[in-house]
Every structure is written in C-alpha cells, then in structure tokens.
Amino acid sequence: MTDRNPAEILYPNQQANGDWKIELKYLPIAHRGHAFLALVRPDGGIEQELHGMAQSKHTKQIVPMGMDGADLVAPLNRLMGEGTKTISSVASGSEDEILKLWGRGKRAAGAITSQKFDYKAHDPSYELGTDGGEIQNSNSVAFTLGKAMGLDLSRALRDEGMTRTFSGWDRDLLDPKYKRYVTPPVFPVTHSG
C-alpha cells in the first residue's frame, strides 16, 4: 500500500466504510462545553476517548466541574457516555494510520498528567469576549492533544461556528513557551485575640 497524503488522513473528503476515525466531540454545559477526542471504530462504536479532567489534590478522585486548583489530568480510557455530541470527524483512515495518530495523543495525555498543571475552570472575562485570562482546563487539554496529533481542531470549530464555545481553547500546554497558570497558595486563617 502506498502512503496516503497526510491531508487525506486529516481532512478526508469522503470516508470509506472501513475507515477508523478521530472525532472532536463535546459535552454541552450551559452555553459552553467540555471538548474531547474520541477514537471511533468502523462500526461507529467508540474505542477510546481522551479527556482533560480535574482531579482532587487530596482524594485523587476525578471531580466533575472541578474546583480551581485541582490537578489537570488526562486519564486514558474514560468514556463520557450519554449527552455528548459530535462536532466533526477530524481524521479518517486505516486502522494503522489512525492508531498511529491516536498514540501520539495518548503520549501527550501522559505528558500533561505528569506535569501537574493546576486546573482553572473559567474566568468571567471570557464572557466579555476576552481569551479568559489564565483559564487552563479540559478544553486546553483537548486543544493540546489535537496539536500533538497534528490535527487542526480550531478549523473544525470554525467550520461549525463554535469558536467561542470552549473556554480555555488555544492553550498548548506542552509548548515550552506556554505560561502556565499556578493556583495562588492558600494561607491558613489564624485568629489572634
């Protein structure tokens, strides 16, 4: 088999019935959302998903709608289930081609988790049209995973008119120039009297 042009893999005009896919998906949350990637088998079933999540620094449990200052992690093999929607198929190809891309994403997920990023869910300034300041959340993980796989996920969002749906987007957590958010320390309250 001859190697296919990467553009055919990443932005297919037509998908063959036997193709594996990577889909950009999301879970709607009010007027925003949680973006993630799904590895989809030719039969349409989801093989795996890659997410960014908040994990309690104390209990090490995944916390939905995480608190600022939790650890930002990218656990493997976590499936969202009901209520999720597909934005776009962002890659399609043979099992070998797509699993190679997916492997790059899994390595990036491990790198994100190992770097102990602090989670920052949202910033009210995002609602006023800014980039949201220091937001560093699950959507930042999805964007970073897309970069690691060589996928232009921002293009998929633009094509669907969803560019302002995901706060924390456009932050490549693994870029050496990225200025990471660090939760301010909490000082104990003492009462003198």
N, CA, C and O atoms as a DFTB+ gen file, in Angstrom:
772 C
 N C O
     1  1       0.843      -1.181       0.000
     2  2       0.000       0.000       0.000
     3  2       0.879       1.232       0.000
     4  3       1.849       1.299       0.755
     5  1       0.558       2.202      -0.829
     6  2       1.325       3.443      -0.837
     7  2       0.845       4.333       0.290
     8  3      -0.321       4.290       0.683
     9  1       1.766       5.146       0.809
    10  2       1.393       6.067       1.881
    11  2       0.448       7.118       1.343
    12  3       0.645       7.653       0.252
    13  1      -0.569       7.404       2.112
    14  2      -1.524       8.432       1.712
    15  2      -1.007       9.798       2.103
    16  3      -0.239       9.940       3.054
    17  1      -1.428      10.776       1.374
    18  2      -1.120      12.162       1.689
    19  2      -1.713      12.469       3.063
    20  3      -2.876      12.145       3.303
    21  1      -0.937      13.098       3.991
    22  2      -1.490      13.400       5.321
    23  2      -2.782      14.199       5.272
    24  3      -3.634      14.053       6.148
    25  1      -2.935      15.044       4.253
    26  2      -4.175      15.823       4.153
    27  2      -5.370      14.902       3.934
    28  3      -6.474      15.210       4.383
    29  1      -5.167      13.771       3.249
    30  2      -6.262      12.819       3.063
    31  2      -6.662      12.185       4.390
    32  3      -7.839      11.924       4.635
    33  1      -5.671      11.940       5.239
    34  2      -5.952      11.329       6.533
    35  2      -6.648      12.335       7.442
    36  3      -7.631      12.003       8.103
    37  1      -6.133      13.572       7.474
    38  2      -6.628      14.548       8.431
    39  2      -7.939      15.196       8.002
    40  3      -8.795      15.465       8.845
    41  1      -8.110      15.447       6.726
    42  2      -9.313      16.127       6.264
    43  2      -9.898      15.395       5.060
    44  3      -9.830      15.879       3.930
    45  1     -10.470      14.226       5.319
    46  2     -10.958      13.413       4.204
    47  2     -12.186      14.040       3.555
    48  3     -13.067      14.566       4.235
    49  1     -12.225      13.972       2.225
    50  2     -13.429      14.421       1.524
    51  2     -14.522      13.365       1.637
    52  3     -15.701      13.676       1.804
    53  1     -14.100      12.124       1.541
    54  2     -15.044      11.027       1.679
    55  2     -14.402       9.957       2.537
    56  3     -13.201       9.710       2.433
    57  1     -15.171       9.341       3.359
    58  2     -14.652       8.280       4.203
    59  2     -15.108       6.944       3.651
    60  3     -16.269       6.763       3.284
    61  1     -14.177       6.021       3.603
    62  2     -14.543       4.666       3.209
    63  2     -15.263       4.018       4.392
    64  3     -15.031       4.390       5.542
    65  1     -16.124       3.064       4.113
    66  2     -16.887       2.411       5.172
    67  2     -16.006       1.720       6.198
    68  3     -16.404       1.600       7.356
    69  1     -14.818       1.260       5.808
    70  2     -13.939       0.555       6.726
    71  2     -12.967       1.448       7.464
    72  3     -12.079       0.944       8.150
    73  1     -13.106       2.763       7.346
    74  2     -12.163       3.680       7.974
    75  2     -12.396       3.831       9.470
    76  3     -13.528       3.817       9.953
    77  1     -11.293       3.974      10.179
    78  2     -11.312       4.404      11.568
    79  2     -11.334       5.923      11.559
    80  3     -10.907       6.543      10.586
    81  1     -11.829       6.531      12.636
    82  2     -11.927       7.991      12.694
    83  2     -11.484       8.495      14.066
    84  3     -11.504       7.773      15.063
    85  1     -11.093       9.735      14.069
    86  2     -10.953      10.504      15.307
    87  2     -11.967      11.625      15.200
    88  3     -11.975      12.383      14.231
    89  1     -12.821      11.720      16.205
    90  2     -13.857      12.759      16.209
    91  2     -13.609      13.743      17.343
    92  3     -13.204      13.366      18.443
    93  1     -13.862      15.011      17.045
    94  2     -13.890      16.047      18.069
    95  2     -15.326      16.066      18.583
    96  3     -16.266      16.293      17.821
    97  1     -15.482      15.828      19.876
    98  2     -16.806      15.734      20.486
    99  2     -16.889      16.718      21.657
   100  3     -15.894      17.323      22.057
   101  1     -18.095      16.859      22.188
   102  2     -18.245      17.707      23.367
   103  2     -19.464      17.321      24.183
   104  3     -20.423      16.720      23.698
   105  1     -19.373      17.696      25.436
   106  2     -20.498      17.580      26.360
   107  2     -20.983      19.005      26.605
   108  3     -20.246      19.808      27.176
   109  1     -22.207      19.339      26.187
   110  2     -22.717      20.689      26.436
   111  2     -22.845      20.958      27.938
   112  3     -23.335      20.117      28.691
   113  1     -22.402      22.130      28.354
   114  2     -22.527      22.576      29.738
   115  2     -23.025      24.016      29.667
   116  3     -22.262      24.930      29.355
   117  1     -24.302      24.208      29.957
   118  2     -24.953      25.518      29.795
   119  2     -24.691      25.989      28.363
   120  3     -24.973      25.251      27.419
   121  1     -24.158      27.201      28.180
   122  2     -23.886      27.706      26.832
   123  2     -22.433      27.468      26.418
   124  3     -21.990      27.986      25.393
   125  1     -21.706      26.705      27.190
   126  2     -20.314      26.344      26.889
   127  2     -20.233      24.826      26.728
   128  3     -21.248      24.168      26.503
   129  1     -19.041      24.280      26.843
   130  2     -18.926      22.845      26.701
   131  2     -17.566      22.310      27.098
   132  3     -16.606      23.057      27.284
   133  1     -17.512      20.989      27.221
   134  2     -16.300      20.231      27.524
   135  2     -15.919      19.492      26.248
   136  3     -16.627      18.577      25.830
   137  1     -14.796      19.881      25.617
   138  2     -14.345      19.266      24.374
   139  2     -13.442      18.071      24.677
   140  3     -12.692      18.074      25.654
   141  1     -13.527      17.049      23.823
   142  2     -12.653      15.886      23.959
   143  2     -12.563      15.176      22.613
   144  3     -13.288      15.508      21.675
   145  1     -11.671      14.202      22.531
   146  2     -11.470      13.439      21.303
   147  2     -11.906      11.994      21.502
   148  3     -11.736      11.421      22.579
   149  1     -12.467      11.419      20.453
   150  2     -12.912      10.024      20.502
   151  2     -12.309       9.252      19.337
   152  3     -12.253       9.741      18.209
   153  1     -11.861       8.041      19.630
   154  2     -11.387       7.105      18.627
   155  2     -12.574       6.219      18.256
   156  3     -13.119       5.516      19.107
   157  1     -12.972       6.254      16.984
   158  2     -14.200       5.594      16.548
   159  2     -13.865       4.463      15.574
   160  3     -13.169       4.662      14.579
   161  1     -14.378       3.276      15.888
   162  2     -14.196       2.102      15.037
   163  2     -15.022       2.232      13.753
   164  3     -15.928       3.063      13.687
   165  1     -14.722       1.426      12.741
   166  2     -15.517       1.452      11.506
   167  2     -17.004       1.171      11.720
   168  3     -17.836       1.629      10.937
   169  1     -17.350       0.417      12.779
   170  2     -18.766       0.125      13.036
   171  2     -19.474       1.276      13.752
   172  3     -20.662       1.174      14.059
   173  1     -18.754       2.373      14.022
   174  2     -19.347       3.537      14.676
   175  2     -19.221       3.525      16.183
   176  3     -19.562       4.513      16.834
   177  1     -18.742       2.437      16.753
   178  2     -18.572       2.363      18.200
   179  2     -17.322       3.111      18.651
   180  3     -16.344       3.221      17.912
   181  1     -17.374       3.615      19.860
   182  2     -16.233       4.354      20.404
   183  2     -15.275       3.381      21.076
   184  3     -15.655       2.633      21.977
   185  1     -14.044       3.404      20.628
   186  2     -12.990       2.546      21.160
   187  2     -12.384       3.158      22.425
   188  3     -12.224       2.474      23.436
   189  1     -12.050       4.448      22.363
   190  2     -11.455       5.168      23.491
   191  2     -11.807       6.646      23.367
   192  3     -12.226       7.117      22.310
   193  1     -11.630       7.357      24.466
   194  2     -11.754       8.812      24.471
   195  2     -10.565       9.391      25.218
   196  3     -10.010       8.762      26.119
   197  1     -10.184      10.602      24.829
   198  2      -9.143      11.350      25.535
   199  2      -9.769      12.640      26.052
   200  3     -10.327      13.425      25.285
   201  1      -9.667      12.846      27.358
   202  2     -10.273      13.992      28.032
   203  2      -9.252      14.709      28.902
   204  3      -8.236      14.137      29.298
   205  1      -9.536      15.946      29.184
   206  2      -8.906      16.642      30.299
   207  2      -9.905      16.628      31.431
   208  3     -11.101      16.817      31.209
   209  1      -9.432      16.408      32.639
   210  2     -10.312      16.350      33.809
   211  2      -9.635      17.027      34.995
   212  3      -8.416      17.198      35.020
   213  1     -10.438      17.404      35.966
   214  2      -9.916      17.913      37.230
   215  2      -9.869      16.747      38.208
   216  3     -10.809      15.959      38.308
   217  1      -8.761      16.656      38.923
   218  2      -8.582      15.591      39.913
   219  2      -8.220      16.234      41.247
   220  3      -7.289      17.035      41.326
   221  1      -8.946      15.887      42.270
   222  2      -8.689      16.441      43.595
   223  2      -7.248      16.168      44.022
   224  3      -6.765      15.042      43.905
   225  1      -6.576      17.186      44.511
   226  2      -5.214      17.008      45.021
   227  2      -5.219      16.156      46.295
   228  3      -4.208      15.540      46.633
   229  1      -6.349      16.122      46.998
   230  2      -6.422      15.427      48.280
   231  2      -6.893      13.975      48.141
   232  3      -6.258      13.061      48.666
   233  1      -8.012      13.768      47.430
   234  2      -8.573      12.419      47.326
   235  2      -8.110      11.666      46.080
   236  3      -8.253      10.446      45.998
   237  1      -7.560      12.391      45.118
   238  2      -7.126      11.836      43.823
   239  2      -8.301      11.333      42.986
   240  3      -8.101      10.592      42.024
   241  1      -9.518      11.728      43.340
   242  2     -10.714      11.373      42.585
   243  2     -10.965      12.425      41.500
   244  3     -10.678      13.605      41.698
   245  1     -11.501      11.992      40.352
   246  2     -11.924      12.927      39.311
   247  2     -13.124      13.692      39.847
   248  3     -14.062      13.097      40.379
   249  1     -13.092      15.003      39.705
   250  2     -14.178      15.830      40.216
   251  2     -14.856      16.552      39.051
   252  3     -14.242      17.393      38.394
   253  1     -16.114      16.225      38.801
   254  2     -16.828      16.915      37.728
   255  2     -16.918      18.401      38.057
   256  3     -17.069      18.794      39.214
   257  1     -16.821      19.202      37.023
   258  2     -16.851      20.660      37.216
   259  2     -15.842      21.030      38.300
   260  3     -16.190      21.626      39.319
   261  1     -14.606      20.669      38.061
   262  2     -13.529      20.792      39.033
   263  2     -13.366      22.160      39.654
   264  3     -13.706      23.190      39.073
   265  1     -12.840      22.125      40.836
   266  2     -12.542      23.342      41.578
   267  2     -11.203      23.880      41.097
   268  3     -10.285      23.114      40.806
   269  1     -11.101      25.193      41.018
   270  2      -9.820      25.789      40.672
   271  2      -8.766      25.305      41.655
   272  3      -8.997      25.239      42.862
   273  1      -7.599      24.968      41.106
   274  2      -6.507      24.484      41.933
   275  2      -6.391      22.979      41.981
   276  3      -5.397      22.456      42.485
   277  1      -7.390      22.260      41.465
   278  2      -7.265      20.797      41.362
   279  2      -6.164      20.494      40.349
   280  3      -5.706      21.395      39.647
   281  1      -5.743      19.253      40.268
   282  2      -4.783      18.857      39.238
   283  2      -5.526      18.693      37.915
   284  3      -6.624      18.137      37.879
   285  1      -4.929      19.174      36.836
   286  2      -5.472      18.971      35.496
   287  2      -4.819      17.711      34.943
   288  3      -3.604      17.669      34.753
   289  1      -5.625      16.687      34.686
   290  2      -5.104      15.399      34.253
   291  2      -5.794      14.971      32.955
   292  3      -6.843      15.500      32.587
   293  1      -5.183      14.009      32.277
   294  2      -5.750      13.471      31.042
   295  2      -5.802      11.947      31.164
   296  3      -4.964      11.248      30.596
   297  1      -6.797      11.430      31.912
   298  2      -6.886       9.979      32.120
   299  2      -7.236       9.247      30.826
   300  3      -7.959       9.775      29.980
   301  1      -6.725       8.045      30.683
   302  2      -6.992       7.246      29.492
   303  2      -8.192       6.332      29.729
   304  3      -8.490       5.946      30.859
   305  1      -8.863       6.001      28.646
   306  2      -9.973       5.040      28.649
   307  2     -11.174       5.478      29.471
   308  3     -11.894       4.633      30.005
   309  1     -11.401       6.755      29.583
   310  2     -12.581       7.255      30.287
   311  2     -13.635       7.586      29.234
   312  3     -13.371       8.382      28.334
   313  1     -14.821       6.990      29.329
   314  2     -15.881       7.243      28.360
   315  2     -16.958       8.119      28.987
   316  3     -17.396       7.878      30.112
   317  1     -17.375       9.130      28.250
   318  2     -18.371      10.080      28.749
   319  2     -19.772       9.509      28.752
   320  3     -20.514       9.677      29.720
   321  1     -20.136       8.838      27.678
   322  2     -21.472       8.262      27.618
   323  2     -22.519       9.210      27.095
   324  3     -22.299       9.935      26.125
   325  1     -23.670       9.195      27.752
   326  2     -24.847       9.940      27.296
   327  2     -24.638      11.451      27.297
   328  3     -23.874      11.997      28.093
   329  1     -25.340      12.102      26.384
   330  2     -25.373      13.559      26.370
   331  2     -24.268      14.222      25.569
   332  3     -24.242      15.447      25.456
   333  1     -23.348      13.434      25.009
   334  2     -22.269      14.047      24.231
   335  2     -22.701      14.217      22.782
   336  3     -23.597      13.525      22.300
   337  1     -22.048      15.151      22.098
   338  2     -22.362      15.439      20.699
   339  2     -21.074      15.476      19.896
   340  3     -20.009      15.803      20.418
   341  1     -21.187      15.138      18.626
   342  2     -20.035      15.177      17.725
   343  2     -19.984      16.533      17.044
   344  3     -20.988      17.019      16.523
   345  1     -18.796      17.142      17.054
   346  2     -18.574      18.389      16.316
   347  2     -18.173      18.054      14.889
   348  3     -18.754      18.564      13.931
   349  1     -17.158      17.177      14.760
   350  2     -16.653      16.869      13.431
   351  2     -15.733      15.658      13.482
   352  3     -15.111      15.376      14.506
   353  1     -15.655      14.954      12.373
   354  2     -14.617      13.949      12.188
   355  2     -13.372      14.723      11.756
   356  3     -13.400      15.428      10.747
   357  1     -12.284      14.597      12.514
   358  2     -11.081      15.382      12.236
   359  2      -9.969      14.548      11.614
   360  3      -8.958      15.095      11.173
   361  1     -10.142      13.237      11.573
   362  2      -9.200      12.353      10.894
   363  2      -9.917      11.060      10.547
   364  3     -10.781      10.593      11.289
   365  1      -9.544      10.488       9.404
   366  2     -10.154       9.252       8.950
   367  2      -9.123       8.499       8.134
   368  3      -8.410       9.093       7.326
   369  1      -9.042       7.191       8.340
   370  2      -8.082       6.412       7.580
   371  2      -8.072       4.969       8.028
   372  3      -8.981       4.502       8.715
   373  1      -7.032       4.275       7.626
   374  2      -6.896       2.866       8.001
   375  2      -6.662       2.767       9.502
   376  3      -6.324       3.748      10.164
   377  1      -6.845       1.580      10.012
   378  2      -6.613       1.346      11.438
   379  2      -5.187       1.744      11.819
   380  3      -4.984       2.414      12.832
   381  1      -4.204       1.340      11.025
   382  2      -2.811       1.666      11.334
   383  2      -2.566       3.169      11.351
   384  3      -1.912       3.685      12.258
   385  1      -3.094       3.875      10.346
   386  2      -2.893       5.330      10.257
   387  2      -3.493       6.045      11.463
   388  3      -2.856       6.899      12.080
   389  1      -4.723       5.679      11.781
   390  2      -5.427       6.386      12.855
   391  2      -4.867       5.995      14.225
   392  3      -4.758       6.845      15.108
   393  1      -4.515       4.730      14.411
   394  2      -3.940       4.338      15.702
   395  2      -2.574       4.989      15.926
   396  3      -2.195       5.247      17.068
   397  1      -1.845       5.252      14.865
   398  2      -0.561       5.961      14.986
   399  2      -0.808       7.398      15.495
   400  3      -0.123       7.866      16.405
   401  1      -1.784       8.080      14.904
   402  2      -2.140       9.430      15.377
   403  2      -2.621       9.378      16.829
   404  3      -2.213      10.190      17.659
   405  1      -3.487       8.419      17.119
   406  2      -4.052       8.286      18.469
   407  2      -2.950       8.042      19.495
   408  3      -3.010       8.560      20.609
   409  1      -1.955       7.263      19.124
   410  2      -0.826       7.003      20.016
   411  2      -0.089       8.287      20.374
   412  3       0.358       8.452      21.509
   413  1       0.038       9.189      19.419
   414  2       0.660      10.490      19.709
   415  2      -0.176      11.250      20.741
   416  3       0.371      11.891      21.639
   417  1      -1.490      11.177      20.611
   418  2      -2.364      11.832      21.578
   419  2      -2.243      11.226      22.965
   420  3      -2.221      11.948      23.962
   421  1      -2.163       9.897      23.033
   422  2      -2.033       9.228      24.330
   423  2      -0.718       9.596      25.017
   424  3      -0.684       9.780      26.233
   425  1       0.362       9.705      24.245
   426  2       1.640      10.122      24.837
   427  2       1.545      11.553      25.356
   428  3       2.065      11.862      26.428
   429  1       0.888      12.417      24.607
   430  2       0.701      13.805      25.051
   431  2      -0.161      13.847      26.314
   432  3       0.107      14.640      27.217
   433  1      -1.189      13.005      26.385
   434  2      -2.038      12.952      27.582
   435  2      -1.198      12.577      28.802
   436  3      -1.351      13.170      29.870
   437  1      -0.323      11.604      28.646
   438  2       0.566      11.218      29.747
   439  2       1.491      12.347      30.154
   440  3       1.744      12.547      31.342
   441  1       1.998      13.088      29.176
   442  2       2.893      14.216      29.472
   443  2       2.144      15.312      30.229
   444  3       2.690      15.911      31.155
   445  1       0.908      15.573      29.842
   446  2       0.109      16.594      30.539
   447  2      -0.099      16.178      31.987
   448  3       0.130      16.971      32.900
   449  1      -0.529      14.943      32.204
   450  2      -0.786      14.467      33.557
   451  2       0.482      14.524      34.409
   452  3       0.422      14.910      35.577
   453  1       1.610      14.150      33.848
   454  2       2.860      14.111      34.627
   455  2       3.378      15.497      35.000
   456  3       4.180      15.621      35.926
   457  1       2.940      16.535      34.303
   458  2       3.460      17.877      34.570
   459  2       2.707      18.622      35.673
   460  3       3.066      19.749      36.012
   461  1       1.673      18.007      36.231
   462  2       0.956      18.584      37.387
   463  2       0.489      20.027      37.152
   464  3       0.807      20.929      37.927
   465  1      -0.263      20.222      36.079
   466  2      -0.862      21.527      35.828
   467  2      -1.977      21.769      36.838
   468  3      -2.668      20.830      37.232
   469  1      -2.159      23.008      37.257
   470  2      -3.287      23.381      38.100
   471  2      -4.491      23.677      37.201
   472  3      -4.355      24.286      36.140
   473  1      -5.648      23.244      37.639
   474  2      -6.892      23.420      36.891
   475  2      -7.478      24.793      37.205
   476  3      -7.550      25.190      38.368
   477  1      -7.896      25.517      36.169
   478  2      -8.652      26.769      36.335
   479  2      -9.806      26.719      35.350
   480  3      -9.619      26.838      34.139
   481  1     -10.988      26.542      35.887
   482  2     -12.169      26.248      35.071
   483  2     -12.567      27.377      34.133
   484  3     -12.742      27.145      32.937
   485  1     -12.711      28.571      34.638
   486  2     -13.323      29.633      33.849
   487  2     -12.911      30.978      34.416
   488  3     -12.411      31.066      35.537
   489  1     -13.122      32.015      33.636
   490  2     -12.883      33.384      34.072
   491  2     -14.028      34.222      33.516
   492  3     -14.304      34.156      32.318
   493  1     -14.699      35.005      34.349
   494  2     -15.833      35.794      33.856
   495  2     -15.486      36.696      32.673
   496  3     -16.366      37.032      31.880
   497  1     -14.226      37.092      32.539
   498  2     -13.846      37.957      31.420
   499  2     -14.051      37.262      30.071
   500  3     -14.183      37.927      29.044
   501  1     -14.078      35.924      30.073
   502  2     -14.303      35.194      28.825
   503  2     -15.671      35.539      28.242
   504  3     -15.841      35.595      27.024
   505  1     -16.636      35.767      29.117
   506  2     -17.996      36.114      28.665
   507  2     -18.037      37.502      28.033
   508  3     -18.993      37.841      27.336
   509  1     -17.001      38.303      28.276
   510  2     -16.929      39.643      27.696
   511  2     -16.118      39.671      26.409
   512  3     -15.843      40.744      25.871
   513  1     -15.733      38.496      25.910
   514  2     -15.046      38.422      24.625
   515  2     -13.539      38.314      24.697
   516  3     -12.884      38.306      23.656
   517  1     -12.955      38.231      25.901
   518  2     -11.505      38.076      26.003
   519  2     -11.132      36.603      25.843
   520  3     -11.995      35.754      25.622
   521  1      -9.830      36.312      25.960
   522  2      -9.391      34.910      25.888
   523  2      -9.551      34.216      27.236
   524  3      -9.229      33.034      27.365
   525  1     -10.040      34.930      28.233
   526  2     -10.314      34.320      29.532
   527  2      -9.146      34.338      30.492
   528  3      -9.170      33.629      31.498
   529  1      -8.134      35.122      30.211
   530  2      -7.032      35.234      31.159
   531  2      -6.257      33.953      31.319
   532  3      -5.623      33.475      30.378
   533  1      -6.308      33.396      32.513
   534  2      -5.472      32.242      32.834
   535  2      -6.223      30.916      32.849
   536  3      -5.794      29.977      33.520
   537  1      -7.322      30.822      32.131
   538  2      -8.063      29.561      32.092
   539  2      -7.134      28.446      31.614
   540  3      -6.397      28.606      30.641
   541  1      -7.185      27.336      32.305
   542  2      -6.368      26.159      31.982
   543  2      -7.202      24.950      32.389
   544  3      -7.181      24.532      33.546
   545  1      -7.938      24.391      31.422
   546  2      -8.940      23.395      31.788
   547  2      -8.993      22.242      30.789
   548  3      -8.064      22.045      30.006
   549  1     -10.075      21.493      30.824
   550  2     -10.227      20.326      29.954
   551  2     -10.149      20.697      28.476
   552  3      -9.641      19.922      27.666
   553  1     -10.648      21.881      28.124
   554  2     -10.594      22.306      26.727
   555  2      -9.165      22.610      26.297
   556  3      -8.810      22.416      25.134
   557  1      -8.347      23.084      27.227
   558  2      -6.926      23.289      26.931
   559  2      -6.259      21.946      26.635
   560  3      -5.388      21.854      25.770
   561  1      -6.676      20.909      27.359
   562  2      -6.138      19.565      27.115
   563  2      -6.538      19.101      25.717
   564  3      -5.693      18.604      24.972
   565  1      -7.810      19.252      25.349
   566  2      -8.263      18.821      24.022
   567  2      -7.473      19.535      22.927
   568  3      -7.033      18.902      21.967
   569  1      -7.293      20.839      23.065
   570  2      -6.529      21.605      22.077
   571  2      -5.102      21.067      21.975
   572  3      -4.580      20.878      20.877
   573  1      -4.472      20.820      23.137
   574  2      -3.096      20.325      23.173
   575  2      -2.980      18.947      22.535
   576  3      -2.031      18.685      21.797
   577  1      -3.931      18.071      22.811
   578  2      -3.917      16.735      22.213
   579  2      -4.026      16.824      20.688
   580  3      -3.351      16.093      19.964
   581  1      -4.882      17.723      20.218
   582  2      -5.004      17.935      18.774
   583  2      -3.686      18.388      18.167
   584  3      -3.288      17.907      17.106
   585  1      -3.008      19.315      18.839
   586  2      -1.694      19.779      18.359
   587  2      -0.713      18.621      18.290
   588  3       0.007      18.467      17.303
   589  1      -0.685      17.803      19.343
   590  2       0.249      16.676      19.392
   591  2      -0.009      15.687      18.256
   592  3       0.921      15.044      17.769
   593  1      -1.273      15.563      17.833
   594  2      -1.619      14.637      16.759
   595  2      -1.518      15.276      15.383
   596  3      -1.697      14.599      14.371
   597  1      -1.231      16.583      15.335
   598  2      -1.159      17.278      14.057
   599  2      -2.525      17.579      13.466
   600  3      -2.656      17.731      12.251
   601  1      -3.555      17.667      14.325
   602  2      -4.924      17.934      13.881
   603  2      -5.274      19.397      14.125
   604  3      -4.971      19.939      15.188
   605  1      -5.902      20.029      13.162
   606  2      -6.327      21.420      13.308
   607  2      -7.758      21.442      13.857
   608  3      -8.724      21.601      13.111
   609  1      -7.865      21.279      15.162
   610  2      -9.187      21.246      15.791
   611  2      -9.867      22.610      15.734
   612  3     -11.095      22.688      15.699
   613  1      -9.083      23.679      15.724
   614  2      -9.671      25.023      15.639
   615  2     -10.411      25.200      14.315
   616  3     -11.441      25.872      14.259
   617  1      -9.889      24.602      13.265
   618  2     -10.573      24.657      11.974
   619  2     -11.944      23.992      12.077
   620  3     -12.934      24.506      11.557
   621  1     -11.990      22.846      12.753
   622  2     -13.271      22.150      12.926
   623  2     -14.265      23.031      13.679
   624  3     -15.444      23.075      13.326
   625  1     -13.797      23.732      14.715
   626  2     -14.687      24.630      15.465
   627  2     -15.153      25.790      14.595
   628  3     -16.330      26.151      14.623
   629  1     -14.240      26.379      13.822
   630  2     -14.619      27.482      12.923
   631  2     -15.662      27.013      11.919
   632  3     -16.657      27.700      11.688
   633  1     -15.439      25.844      11.322
   634  2     -16.369      25.328      10.315
   635  2     -17.772      25.128      10.881
   636  3     -18.755      25.244      10.149
   637  1     -17.876      24.830      12.172
   638  2     -19.172      24.596      12.806
   639  2     -19.708      25.821      13.554
   640  3     -20.760      25.745      14.189
   641  1     -18.990      26.950      13.483
   642  2     -19.421      28.173      14.170
   643  2     -19.378      28.048      15.685
   644  3     -20.227      28.606      16.380
   645  1     -18.384      27.313      16.206
   646  2     -18.321      27.038      17.648
   647  2     -17.047      27.592      18.307
   648  3     -16.625      27.076      19.341
   649  1     -16.442      28.610      17.740
   650  2     -15.145      29.061      18.255
   651  2     -15.204      29.620      19.672
   652  3     -14.189      29.593      20.367
   653  1     -16.331      30.117      20.123
   654  2     -16.420      30.680      21.480
   655  2     -17.138      29.743      22.450
   656  3     -17.577      30.181      23.514
   657  1     -17.262      28.488      22.108
   658  2     -17.982      27.528      22.950
   659  2     -17.095      26.953      24.051
   660  3     -17.605      26.504      25.078
   661  1     -15.784      26.960      23.855
   662  2     -14.884      26.223      24.741
   663  2     -13.849      27.148      25.375
   664  3     -12.800      27.415      24.789
   665  1     -14.153      27.634      26.574
   666  2     -13.176      28.466      27.285
   667  2     -11.932      27.626      27.549
   668  3     -12.028      26.419      27.773
   669  1     -10.772      28.262      27.522
   670  2      -9.519      27.543      27.718
   671  2      -8.921      27.011      26.426
   672  3      -7.864      26.381      26.447
   673  1      -9.589      27.258      25.294
   674  2      -9.088      26.800      23.998
   675  2      -7.858      27.616      23.611
   676  3      -7.597      28.656      24.214
   677  1      -7.118      27.172      22.638
   678  2      -5.917      27.844      22.112
   679  2      -4.768      27.900      23.111
   680  3      -3.908      28.775      23.004
   681  1      -4.733      26.994      24.072
   682  2      -3.621      26.919      25.013
   683  2      -2.927      25.574      24.816
   684  3      -3.462      24.522      25.166
   685  1      -1.731      25.635      24.249
   686  2      -0.948      24.416      24.023
   687  2      -0.111      24.178      25.271
   688  3       0.966      24.754      25.423
   689  1      -0.600      23.340      26.150
   690  2       0.035      23.103      27.447
   691  2       1.449      22.548      27.320
   692  3       2.258      22.715      28.233
   693  1       1.758      21.899      26.215
   694  2       3.076      21.288      26.045
   695  2       4.050      22.165      25.250
   696  3       5.186      21.762      25.000
   697  1       3.610      23.348      24.858
   698  2       4.512      24.296      24.190
   699  2       5.475      24.837      25.246
   700  3       5.026      25.350      26.271
   701  1       6.786      24.734      25.022
   702  2       7.749      25.217      26.028
   703  2       7.569      26.694      26.379
   704  3       7.998      27.129      27.448
   705  1       6.940      27.469      25.491
   706  2       6.737      28.908      25.754
   707  2       5.419      29.182      26.497
   708  3       5.134      30.325      26.853
   709  1       4.628      28.146      26.725
   710  2       3.339      28.331      27.384
   711  2       3.550      28.778      28.832
   712  3       4.321      28.171      29.573
   713  1       2.853      29.849      29.222
   714  2       2.936      30.360      30.596
   715  2       1.792      29.739      31.388
   716  3       0.634      30.130      31.240
   717  1       2.126      28.785      32.216
   718  2       1.106      28.022      32.917
   719  2       0.499      28.806      34.073
   720  3       1.148      29.642      34.702
   721  1      -0.773      28.502      34.329
   722  2      -1.478      29.053      35.485
   723  2      -1.060      28.260      36.720
   724  3      -1.003      27.031      36.692
   725  1      -0.774      28.969      37.788
   726  2      -0.464      28.332      39.066
   727  2      -1.419      28.916      40.104
   728  3      -1.490      30.131      40.288
   729  1      -2.146      28.035      40.773
   730  2      -3.102      28.470      41.785
   731  2      -2.377      29.191      42.907
   732  3      -1.377      28.692      43.424
   733  1      -2.876      30.369      43.290
   734  2      -2.250      31.066      44.419
   735  2      -2.327      30.207      45.684
   736  3      -3.301      29.481      45.888
   737  1      -1.305      30.292      46.524
   738  2      -1.323      29.479      47.752
   739  2      -2.443      29.924      48.687
   740  3      -2.821      31.095      48.733
   741  1      -2.953      28.960      49.421
   742  2      -3.976      29.248      50.419
   743  2      -3.272      29.330      51.765
   744  3      -2.620      28.384      52.207
   745  1      -3.418      30.455      52.389
   746  2      -2.792      30.637      53.693
   747  2      -3.809      30.342      54.784
   748  3      -4.968      30.742      54.677
   749  1      -3.386      29.645      55.834
   750  2      -4.343      29.337      56.913
   751  2      -4.787      30.621      57.605
   752  3      -4.016      31.563      57.787
   753  1      -6.045      30.616      57.978
   754  2      -6.590      31.750      58.723
   755  2      -6.292      31.543      60.192
   756  3      -6.608      30.500      60.765
   757  1      -5.690      32.532      60.785
   758  2      -5.416      32.446      62.220
   759  2      -6.178      33.548      62.906
   760  3      -6.391      34.628      62.355
   761  1      -6.572      33.261      64.089
   762  2      -7.334      34.240      64.882
   763  2      -6.461      34.644      66.054
   764  3      -6.074      33.823      66.886
   765  1      -6.172      35.894      66.093
   766  2      -5.396      36.369      67.263
   767  2      -6.352      37.109      68.183
   768  3      -7.234      37.844      67.738
   769  1      -6.163      36.907      69.404
   770  2      -7.114      37.570      70.283
   771  2      -6.844      37.453      71.706
   772  3      -7.597      37.983      72.523
